[in-house]
Amino acid sequence: MREPVINRCMVHGRNLRNGRFSSENQIYLVTTVTHRRIPVFSCLKTGRIIVREMMRSDNHGQTDTLAYVVMPDHIHWLFALCDTKSLAAVVGSVKRHSARQINRQSGLCETPVWQRGYHDHALRSDEDLIHVARYIVANPLRARLARHVGDYSLWDAIWL
């Protein structure tokens, strides 16, 4: 009897991370999506929670944020990973702490905020960081959430 397709997909999803390792001072672009793509971050107050968690990661010496954008149902975060924790531990911590605060703010208990997992891309040394950062912060323009980057509140980049 064949195994159900969903189980094979879940196993495959876990296997994508097998053999991966986090590298100190490596620059990563991480994208993570809200549970069921619910636009949790349409509210500025809620969006500021995830921004505070990314900055908390910087303040604890885990990351050095280069650029980010918080979209209504996902985030893009470009950062250098410092030597304190693995990529999975850092992203997991930011997601866990932000979910706890978002649920507390909304009065909900343990409601999923994030989909499981995340997408990461380790940038090669020949990739243009400023070009990647511009692509990230232009997301609200492409999604027609703003006409100008300055009209959208939930983004930052060290170069811009």
N, CA, C and O of each residue as an XYZ file, in Angstrom:
640
protein
N       0.849     -1.191      0.000
C       0.000      0.000      0.000
C       0.885      1.242      0.000
O       1.861      1.327      0.745
N       0.529      2.194     -0.842
C       1.312      3.428     -0.933
C       1.016      4.354      0.229
O      -0.106      4.429      0.729
N       2.050      5.050      0.638
C       1.948      6.045      1.699
C       1.189      7.258      1.151
O       1.390      7.631     -0.005
N       0.313      7.887      1.966
C      -0.415      9.065      1.476
C       0.553     10.156      1.014
O       1.642     10.316      1.565
N       0.135     10.896     -0.003
C       0.980     11.930     -0.592
C       1.390     12.964      0.444
O       2.548     13.382      0.461
N       0.484     13.383      1.299
C       0.808     14.434      2.264
C       1.948     13.998      3.191
O       2.799     14.814      3.546
N       1.973     12.735      3.579
C       3.057     12.267      4.442
C       4.389     12.296      3.709
O       5.404     12.675      4.293
N       4.402     11.900      2.436
C       5.652     11.958      1.666
C       6.130     13.393      1.543
O       7.331     13.652      1.620
N       5.204     14.338      1.351
C       5.587     15.746      1.225
C       6.152     16.268      2.530
O       7.136     17.007      2.529
N       5.540     15.891      3.649
C       6.033     16.366      4.936
C       7.428     15.813      5.203
O       8.301     16.534      5.685
N       7.639     14.546      4.893
C       8.957     13.950      5.087
C       9.963     14.644      4.174
O      11.075     14.962      4.598
N       9.575     14.879      2.927
C      10.474     15.556      1.987
C      10.821     16.957      2.488
O      11.974     17.378      2.396
N       9.833     17.681      3.018
C      10.080     19.026      3.529
C      11.121     19.029      4.628
O      11.974     19.914      4.684
N      11.051     18.026      5.512
C      12.054     17.924      6.574
C      13.411     17.580      5.995
O      14.434     18.049      6.494
N      13.437     16.768      4.946
C      14.701     16.356      4.341
C      15.421     17.511      3.650
O      16.637     17.458      3.463
N      14.686     18.547      3.272
C      15.326     19.689      2.620
C      16.374     20.325      3.530
O      17.346     20.902      3.042
N      16.190     20.227      4.834
C      17.117     20.831      5.782
C      18.239     19.869      6.184
O      19.211     20.294      6.809
N      18.124     18.588      5.841
C      19.177     17.627      6.175
C      20.480     18.031      5.517
O      20.503     18.403      4.344
N      21.555     17.960      6.266
C      22.860     18.264      5.713
C      23.171     19.747      5.672
O      24.277     20.137      5.298
N      22.213     20.580      6.051
C      22.451     22.012      6.065
C      23.121     22.400      7.362
O      22.913     21.770      8.399
N      23.917     23.430      7.298
C      24.531     23.936      8.509
C      24.516     25.448      8.458
O      24.471     26.054      7.387
N      24.555     26.047      9.641
C      24.592     27.498      9.738
C      26.039     27.930      9.757
O      26.889     27.268     10.351
N      26.307     29.019      9.117
C      27.677     29.488      9.024
C      27.783     30.886      9.621
O      27.048     31.795      9.235
N      28.696     31.044     10.558
C      28.928     32.335     11.193
C      29.294     33.377     10.139
O      30.080     33.114      9.230
N      28.710     34.556     10.281
C      28.913     35.696      9.384
C      28.354     35.483      7.979
O      28.558     36.320      7.100
N      27.660     34.385      7.762
C      26.987     34.159      6.484
C      25.774     35.077      6.412
O      25.085     35.272      7.413
N      25.511     35.632      5.254
C      24.335     36.474      5.074
C      23.216     35.612      4.505
O      23.397     34.893      3.523
N      22.056     35.702      5.149
C      20.889     34.916      4.767
C      19.725     35.833      4.435
O      19.545     36.886      5.045
N      18.947     35.414      3.464
C      17.643     36.009      3.204
C      16.626     34.967      3.633
O      16.547     33.884      3.054
N      15.852     35.303      4.650
C      14.847     34.389      5.193
C      13.468     34.943      4.873
O      13.203     36.132      5.051
N      12.602     34.068      4.401
C      11.202     34.411      4.165
C      10.363     33.439      4.968
O      10.555     32.225      4.894
N       9.435     33.979      5.734
C       8.531     33.126      6.492
C       7.121     33.699      6.377
O       6.933     34.912      6.287
N       6.140     32.805      6.381
C       4.766     33.134      6.031
C       3.855     32.887      7.225
O       4.088     31.976      8.020
N       2.820     33.704      7.343
C       1.854     33.516      8.417
C       1.000     32.271      8.165
O       0.855     31.817      7.030
N       0.448     31.736      9.237
C      -0.411     30.564      9.167
C      -1.589     30.847      8.239
O      -2.316     31.826      8.411
N      -1.759     29.979      7.263
C      -2.839     30.083      6.266
C      -2.829     31.415      5.528
O      -3.845     31.844      4.982
N      -1.675     32.060      5.520
C      -1.496     33.350      4.845
C      -2.481     34.401      5.333
O      -2.884     35.286      4.579
N      -2.861     34.299      6.588
C      -3.745     35.306      7.189
C      -2.954     36.609      7.302
O      -1.813     36.587      7.764
N      -3.522     37.734      6.895
C      -2.784     39.006      6.908
C      -2.639     39.594      8.317
O      -3.175     40.659      8.622
N      -1.915     38.885      9.148
C      -1.701     39.252     10.545
C      -1.077     40.636     10.662
O      -1.399     41.388     11.582
N      -0.183     40.976      9.731
C       0.582     42.212      9.842
C      -0.036     43.374      9.072
O       0.648     44.352      8.774
N      -1.323     43.274      8.748
C      -2.013     44.406      8.144
C      -2.127     45.548      9.146
O      -2.203     46.718      8.771
N      -2.138     45.192     10.410
C      -2.195     46.163     11.493
C      -0.766     46.587     11.843
O       0.079     45.742     12.136
N      -0.501     47.876     11.812
C       0.839     48.394     12.092
C       1.338     47.954     13.470
O       2.510     47.611     13.628
N       0.458     47.965     14.454
C       0.841     47.583     15.821
C       1.351     46.143     15.866
O       2.332     45.851     16.549
N       0.695     45.261     15.152
C       1.127     43.859     15.098
C       2.419     43.726     14.294
O       3.300     42.948     14.661
N       2.533     44.464     13.224
C       3.756     44.440     12.429
C       4.960     44.893     13.217
O       6.061     44.375     13.028
N       4.762     45.861     14.104
C       5.872     46.351     14.933
C       6.369     45.261     15.893
O       7.526     45.296     16.313
N       5.529     44.315     16.238
C       5.954     43.222     17.129
C       7.054     42.405     16.463
O       8.078     42.126     17.086
N       6.858     42.022     15.214
C       7.884     41.213     14.545
C       9.144     42.040     14.310
O      10.250     41.502     14.365
N       8.998     43.329     14.049
C      10.170     44.188     13.891
C      10.958     44.220     15.200
O      12.183     44.093     15.184
N      10.275     44.386     16.325
C      10.958     44.389     17.633
C      11.687     43.078     17.886
O      12.773     43.071     18.464
N      11.092     41.968     17.455
C      11.745     40.662     17.671
C      12.993     40.518     16.810
O      13.988     39.951     17.260
N      12.957     41.021     15.583
C      14.161     40.986     14.745
C      15.258     41.856     15.367
O      16.428     41.474     15.375
N      14.876     43.018     15.885
C      15.859     43.913     16.516
C      16.379     43.319     17.835
O      17.538     43.518     18.198
N      15.511     42.590     18.544
C      15.941     41.912     19.769
C      17.012     40.871     19.440
O      17.971     40.695     20.193
N      16.840     40.192     18.321
C      17.835     39.218     17.881
C      19.174     39.910     17.618
O      20.233     39.380     17.954
N      19.115     41.094     17.018
C      20.333     41.889     16.809
C      20.960     42.275     18.149
O      22.167     42.130     18.344
N      20.129     42.769     19.069
C      20.624     43.233     20.363
C      21.250     42.118     21.192
O      22.128     42.370     22.017
N      20.797     40.885     20.973
C      21.365     39.736     21.684
C      22.583     39.153     20.967
O      23.117     38.124     21.379
N      23.015     39.810     19.899
C      24.206     39.366     19.197
C      24.013     38.124     18.342
O      24.985     37.464     17.975
N      22.758     37.802     18.020
C      22.473     36.624     17.207
C      22.514     36.947     15.723
O      22.915     36.116     14.908
N      22.097     38.158     15.378
C      22.013     38.575     13.980
C      22.496     40.018     13.841
O      22.625     40.758     14.816
N      22.750     40.375     12.610
C      23.030     41.759     12.247
C      22.123     42.053     11.053
O      22.448     41.712      9.915
N      20.996     42.682     11.322
C      19.994     42.916     10.288
C      20.484     43.934      9.273
O      20.974     45.005      9.629
N      20.342     43.579      7.999
C      20.727     44.452      6.897
C      19.509     45.085      6.246
O      19.551     46.249      5.846
N      18.425     44.329      6.138
C      17.187     44.839      5.540
C      16.042     43.905      5.913
O      16.249     42.724      6.189
N      14.839     44.456      5.917
C      13.652     43.627      6.132
C      12.449     44.357      5.574
O      12.473     45.571      5.376
N      11.396     43.597      5.324
C      10.082     44.159      5.045
C       9.077     43.213      5.674
O       9.206     41.992      5.585
N       8.081     43.793      6.307
C       6.984     43.028      6.890
C       5.772     43.274      6.007
O       5.232     44.379      5.961
N       5.362     42.243      5.320
C       4.190     42.311      4.453
C       2.990     41.820      5.267
O       3.181     41.277      6.355
N       1.770     41.992      4.777
C       0.611     41.573      5.576
C       0.638     40.098      6.001
O       0.173     39.760      7.089
N       1.182     39.218      5.146
C       1.139     37.787      5.472
C       2.502     37.092      5.429
O       2.563     35.862      5.453
N       3.578     37.849      5.365
C       4.908     37.239      5.381
C       5.971     38.300      5.649
O       5.701     39.500      5.595
N       7.182     37.831      5.938
C       8.296     38.758      6.097
C       9.466     38.285      5.244
O       9.609     37.097      4.952
N      10.294     39.240      4.855
C      11.588     38.981      4.228
C      12.610     39.643      5.141
O      12.471     40.817      5.486
N      13.633     38.897      5.530
C      14.619     39.388      6.493
C      16.007     39.037      5.977
O      16.338     37.862      5.820
N      16.802     40.040      5.720
C      18.178     39.875      5.250
C      19.097     40.209      6.415
O      19.053     41.317      6.950
N      19.936     39.241      6.810
C      20.796     39.467      7.959
C      22.048     38.612      7.897
O      22.100     37.594      7.207
N      23.050     39.053      8.635
C      24.250     38.245      8.840
C      24.036     37.467     10.127
O      23.626     38.029     11.143
N      24.311     36.186     10.078
C      24.173     35.332     11.256
C      25.444     35.438     12.088
O      26.547     35.218     11.587
N      25.281     35.773     13.350
C      26.433     35.850     14.247
C      26.730     34.469     14.816
O      26.042     33.505     14.479
N      27.707     34.359     15.644
C      28.206     33.049     16.067
C      27.494     32.436     17.263
O      27.953     31.412     17.768
N      26.412     33.004     17.733
C      25.808     32.509     18.967
C      24.859     31.333     18.776
O      24.821     30.441     19.625
N      24.097     31.303     17.698
C      23.082     30.263     17.493
C      23.022     29.858     16.030
O      23.572     30.530     15.158
N      22.342     28.747     15.781
C      22.131     28.301     14.405
C      21.029     29.134     13.754
O      20.258     29.808     14.437
N      20.968     29.078     12.451
C      19.927     29.778     11.705
C      18.543     29.317     12.170
O      17.661     30.142     12.409
N      18.356     28.018     12.296
C      17.058     27.483     12.715
C      16.686     27.982     14.108
O      15.526     28.311     14.358
N      17.654     28.042     15.012
C      17.376     28.510     16.374
C      16.987     29.987     16.376
O      16.067     30.382     17.091
N      17.671     30.795     15.593
C      17.378     32.231     15.536
C      15.992     32.475     14.952
O      15.191     33.200     15.542
N      15.700     31.876     13.798
C      14.402     32.078     13.158
C      13.295     31.521     14.052
O      12.246     32.147     14.202
N      13.521     30.358     14.639
C      12.528     29.769     15.543
C      12.244     30.658     16.737
O      11.092     30.804     17.147
N      13.276     31.247     17.294
C      13.113     32.132     18.444
C      12.314     33.377     18.085
O      11.412     33.772     18.824
N      12.637     33.995     16.959
C      11.916     35.199     16.528
C      10.442     34.866     16.278
O       9.558     35.618     16.686
N      10.184     33.756     15.618
C       8.802     33.370     15.342
C       8.054     33.038     16.638
O       6.909     33.455     16.815
N       8.681     32.304     17.526
C       8.054     31.896     18.784
C       7.718     33.113     19.659
O       6.596     33.240     20.150
N       8.703     34.008     19.850
C       8.478     35.178     20.698
C       7.438     36.128     20.096
O       6.601     36.675     20.814
N       7.496     36.318     18.786
C       6.519     37.215     18.158
C       5.112     36.621     18.242
O       4.151     37.349     18.492
N       4.981     35.320     18.037
C       3.667     34.670     18.113
C       3.081     34.817     19.518
O       1.893     35.097     19.677
N       3.905     34.630     20.510
C       3.447     34.755     21.899
C       2.922     36.182     22.148
O       1.865     36.355     22.755
N       3.648     37.185     21.686
C       3.232     38.574     21.896
C       1.994     38.928     21.081
O       1.109     39.634     21.565
N       1.931     38.442     19.848
C       0.764     38.708     19.007
C      -0.476     38.078     19.621
O      -1.534     38.706     19.664
N      -0.357     36.851     20.094
C      -1.506     36.197     20.742
C      -1.913     36.925     22.017
O      -3.103     37.073     22.297
N      -0.936     37.376     22.785
C      -1.231     38.123     24.010
C      -1.963     39.424     23.670
O      -2.935     39.787     24.332
N      -1.492     40.118     22.639
C      -2.105     41.385     22.220
C      -3.538     41.174     21.748
O      -4.417     41.985     22.039
N      -3.770     40.094     21.025
C      -5.099     39.850     20.456
C      -6.037     39.130     21.419
O      -7.228     38.996     21.140
N      -5.507     38.665     22.552
C      -6.328     37.956     23.522
C      -6.570     36.502     23.165
O      -7.418     35.850     23.773
N      -5.843     35.987     22.195
C      -5.989     34.587     21.792
C      -4.926     33.749     22.477
O      -3.837     34.238     22.779
N      -5.238     32.516     22.716
C      -4.277     31.616     23.356
C      -3.767     30.596     22.350
O      -4.548     29.832     21.782
N      -2.484     30.583     22.134
C      -1.819     29.571     21.335
C      -2.413     29.391     19.933
O      -2.392     28.287     19.389
N      -2.931     30.447     19.361
C      -3.395     30.396     17.986
C      -2.163     30.448     17.086
O      -1.290     31.290     17.298
N      -2.069     29.575     16.095
C      -0.892     29.628     15.221
C      -0.789     30.976     14.511
O      -1.765     31.461     13.939
N       0.380     31.564     14.552
C       0.636     32.816     13.837
C       1.426     32.511     12.566
O       1.175     33.116     11.524
N       2.371     31.585     12.642
C       3.286     31.289     11.546
C       3.046     29.900     10.974
O       2.675     28.975     11.696
N       3.260     29.767      9.675
C       3.352     28.427      9.096
C       4.643     27.797      9.598
O       5.586     28.501      9.958
N       4.681     26.498      9.621
C       5.901     25.803     10.021
C       6.978     26.035      8.976
O       6.697     26.128      7.781
N       8.199     26.124      9.440
C       9.331     26.244      8.541
C       9.506     27.652      8.008
O       8.825     28.589      8.423
N      10.426     27.770      7.086
C      10.759     29.041      6.450
C      11.626     28.731      5.248
O      12.144     27.623      5.109
N      11.779     29.713      4.383
C      12.678     29.568      3.244
C      13.909     30.395      3.531
O      13.803     31.548      3.950
N      15.072     29.822      3.310
C      16.295     30.603      3.486
C      17.169     30.482      2.255
O      17.177     29.463      1.565
N      17.897     31.544      2.004
C      18.851     31.578      0.902
C      20.137     32.180      1.450
O      20.159     33.333      1.881
N      21.203     31.396      1.431
C      22.514     31.899      1.834
C      23.096     32.631      0.635
O      23.318     32.035     -0.419
N      23.338     33.907      0.800
C      23.851     34.699     -0.318
C      25.296     34.340     -0.617
O      26.108     34.150      0.288
N      25.593     34.254     -1.888
C      26.968     34.021     -2.326
C      27.724     35.335     -2.255
O      27.119     36.407     -2.249
N      29.023     35.251     -2.203
C      29.841     36.463     -2.086
C      29.700     37.376     -3.300
O      29.944     38.578     -3.202
N      29.305     36.810     -4.452
C      29.193     37.649     -5.645
C      27.805     38.278     -5.809
O      27.581     39.029     -6.758
N      26.876     37.984     -4.901
C      25.548     38.585     -4.991
C      25.596     40.014     -4.438
O      26.245     40.275     -3.425
N      24.927     40.900     -5.092
C      24.916     42.313     -4.730
C      23.911     42.549     -3.597
O      22.700     42.490     -3.807
N      24.429     42.814     -2.403
C      23.574     42.992     -1.231
C      22.610     44.165     -1.391
O      21.445     44.069     -1.004
N      23.080     45.245     -1.946
C      22.213     46.413     -2.097
C      21.067     46.099     -3.056
O      19.934     46.526     -2.835
N      21.361     45.355     -4.118
C      20.318     44.950     -5.062
C      19.281     44.065     -4.351
O      18.079     44.245     -4.546
N      19.735     43.126     -3.542
C      18.821     42.254     -2.793
C      17.991     43.080     -1.819
O      16.784     42.868     -1.701
N      18.624     44.019     -1.122
C      17.902     44.869     -0.170
C      16.841     45.711     -0.886
O      15.728     45.864     -0.382
N      17.175     46.244     -2.032
C      16.197     47.038     -2.790
C      15.015     46.171     -3.225
O      13.863     46.602     -3.178
N      15.316     44.963     -3.642
C      14.246     44.038     -4.024
C      13.318     43.786     -2.828
O      12.095     43.774     -2.971
N      13.918     43.586     -1.652
C      13.135     43.309     -0.440
C      12.217     44.484     -0.121
O      11.009     44.305      0.035
N      12.782     45.682     -0.024
C      11.974     46.820      0.418
C      10.991     47.298     -0.656
O      10.084     48.072     -0.351
N      11.152     46.857     -1.890
C      10.197     47.215     -2.946
C       8.986     46.285     -2.973
O       8.076     46.490     -3.776
N       8.959     45.276     -2.118
C       7.818     44.357     -2.080
C       6.475     45.074     -1.929
O       5.537     44.732     -2.649
N       6.338     46.047     -1.033
C       5.038     46.738     -0.909
C       4.627     47.457     -2.190
O       3.434     47.593     -2.465
N       5.594     47.917     -2.972
C       5.270     48.565     -4.242
C       4.724     47.552     -5.237
O       3.718     47.797     -5.903
N       5.402     46.402     -5.331
C       4.958     45.355     -6.259
C       3.588     44.807     -5.857
O       2.797     44.418     -6.716
N       3.309     44.778     -4.555
C       2.017     44.285     -4.058
C       0.944     45.381     -4.074
O      -0.204     45.145     -3.698
N       1.337     46.575     -4.513
C       0.443     47.736     -4.579
C      -0.129     48.122     -3.213
O      -1.283     48.533     -3.090
N       0.719     47.976     -2.194
C       0.343     48.417     -0.854
C       0.756     49.864     -0.616
O       0.295     50.503      0.329
N       1.623     50.373     -1.478
C       2.087     51.753     -1.377
C       2.539     52.207     -2.764
O       2.884     51.390     -3.617
N       2.531     53.514     -2.971
C       2.997     54.060     -4.252
C       4.482     54.383     -4.201
O       5.170     54.359     -5.222
N       4.970     54.686     -2.994
C       6.375     55.002     -2.777
C       6.848     54.227     -1.552
O       6.080     54.012     -0.614
N       8.093     53.816     -1.560
C       8.633     53.048     -0.435
C       8.432     53.795      0.876
O       8.106     53.185      1.894
N       8.623     55.097      0.861
C       8.476     55.890      2.078
C       7.069     55.925      2.631
O       6.866     56.308      3.783
N       6.084     55.526      1.822
C       4.693     55.495      2.274
C       4.374     54.238      3.084
O       3.309     54.152      3.694
N       5.273     53.279      3.095
C       5.061     52.010      3.802
C       5.937     52.013      5.044
O       7.122     52.337      4.963
N       5.378     51.660      6.184
C       6.087     51.813      7.466
C       6.953     50.631      7.872
O       7.923     50.818      8.607
N       6.642     49.440      7.428
C       7.272     48.247      8.004
C       8.424     47.722      7.156
O       8.375     46.599      6.656
N       9.452     48.534      7.000
C      10.650     48.108      6.278
C      11.828     48.929      6.781
O      11.661     49.985      7.390
N      13.002     48.423      6.513
C      14.231     49.169      6.777
C      15.368     48.494      6.034
O      15.306     47.304      5.726
N      16.397     49.260      5.750
C      17.613     48.745      5.138
C      18.746     49.669      5.559
O      18.575     50.888      5.594
N      19.886     49.104      5.874
C      20.978     49.933      6.369
C      21.524     50.878      5.303
O      22.178     51.862      5.645
N      21.275     50.609      4.024
C      21.794     51.446      2.944
C      20.855     52.539      2.507
O      21.278     53.513      1.883
N      19.572     52.390      2.828
C      18.563     53.304      2.265
C      18.053     54.276      3.306
O      17.202     55.113      3.004
